[in-house]
Amino acid sequence: MASKKEFKKDVNFLTDEILMRSMIYLEFFGENNSKEIYKIMNDAIASRNDYISRINLNLKDKSPKEIKTHFKSIYDDLLSSTHDLLGKIDKLDTILN
């Protein structure tokens, strides 16, 4: 892993992608499923805050293996939640068609 700073940038980038896709959805489809989109946006922001706090956790007392495991779990959770939230937006698209 490169650095905490770069990891935070990745978290922010993925969160921004979810938010941007949500705003595009709202722009194209208006009020259709707007409550679900706002919930997805809130979930993305809450997840982002959780990941940033987990990244900032003080791990000085941990072994290198424990630190690597800690960051690997954050990374896996980040990818999983991003995939899930984007999938929810995609499912809303198919409901309208």
C-alpha positions as CSV (number, residue, x, y, z in Angstrom):
1,M,0.0,0.0,0.0
2,A,1.4,3.4,-0.9
3,S,0.2,5.7,1.9
4,K,-2.7,6.7,4.0
5,K,-3.0,9.9,2.0
6,E,-3.4,8.0,-1.3
7,F,-5.8,5.6,0.3
8,K,-8.0,8.5,1.4
9,K,-7.9,9.9,-2.1
10,D,-9.2,6.6,-3.4
11,V,-12.0,6.5,-0.8
12,N,-13.0,10.1,-1.8
13,F,-12.8,9.3,-5.5
14,L,-15.1,6.3,-5.2
15,T,-17.5,8.2,-3.0
16,D,-17.6,11.0,-5.5
17,E,-18.3,8.6,-8.3
18,I,-21.3,7.2,-6.4
19,L,-22.6,10.7,-5.6
20,M,-22.1,11.9,-9.2
21,R,-23.9,8.9,-10.6
22,S,-26.7,9.6,-8.1
23,M,-27.0,13.2,-9.2
24,I,-27.0,12.2,-12.9
25,Y,-29.8,9.8,-12.1
26,L,-31.8,12.6,-10.4
27,E,-31.2,14.9,-13.3
28,F,-32.4,12.4,-15.9
29,F,-35.3,10.8,-14.0
30,G,-36.4,13.6,-11.7
31,E,-38.4,12.5,-8.7
32,N,-38.7,8.9,-9.7
33,N,-37.1,6.9,-6.9
34,S,-35.6,10.0,-5.4
35,K,-36.0,8.7,-1.9
36,E,-33.9,5.6,-2.8
37,I,-31.3,7.8,-4.4
38,Y,-31.0,10.0,-1.4
39,K,-30.7,7.0,0.8
40,I,-27.9,5.6,-1.4
41,M,-26.1,9.0,-1.3
42,N,-26.4,9.1,2.5
43,D,-25.1,5.5,2.7
44,A,-22.1,6.5,0.5
45,I,-21.2,9.5,2.7
46,A,-21.6,7.5,5.9
47,S,-19.4,4.7,4.5
48,R,-16.8,7.3,3.4
49,N,-16.7,8.8,6.9
50,D,-16.3,5.3,8.4
51,Y,-13.4,4.4,6.0
52,I,-11.6,7.6,6.7
53,S,-11.8,7.1,10.4
54,R,-10.6,3.5,10.0
55,I,-7.7,4.6,7.9
56,N,-6.8,7.3,10.5
57,L,-6.8,4.7,13.4
58,N,-3.5,4.7,15.4
59,L,-1.8,1.4,14.7
60,K,1.6,2.0,16.3
61,D,1.3,-0.9,18.7
62,K,0.4,-3.4,16.0
63,S,2.7,-5.7,14.1
64,P,3.3,-5.2,10.4
65,K,1.1,-8.2,9.6
66,E,-1.8,-6.9,11.7
67,I,-1.5,-3.5,10.0
68,K,-1.5,-5.1,6.5
69,T,-4.6,-7.1,7.5
70,H,-6.3,-4.0,8.8
71,F,-5.8,-2.0,5.6
72,K,-6.7,-5.0,3.5
73,S,-10.0,-5.4,5.2
74,I,-10.7,-1.7,4.7
75,Y,-9.9,-2.0,1.0
76,D,-12.1,-5.1,0.6
77,D,-15.0,-3.4,2.4
78,L,-14.6,-0.3,0.3
79,L,-14.7,-2.2,-3.0
80,S,-17.7,-4.3,-1.8
81,S,-19.7,-1.3,-0.6
82,T,-19.0,0.7,-3.7
83,H,-20.0,-2.2,-5.9
84,D,-23.2,-2.7,-3.9
85,L,-24.2,1.0,-4.0
86,L,-23.5,1.3,-7.7
87,G,-25.5,-1.9,-8.3
88,K,-28.5,-0.3,-6.4
89,I,-28.4,2.7,-8.7
90,D,-28.3,0.4,-11.8
91,K,-31.2,-1.6,-10.5
92,L,-33.2,1.6,-10.2
93,D,-32.5,2.3,-13.9
94,T,-33.9,-1.1,-14.9
95,I,-37.0,-0.6,-12.9
96,L,-37.9,2.4,-15.0
97,N,-37.4,0.6,-18.3
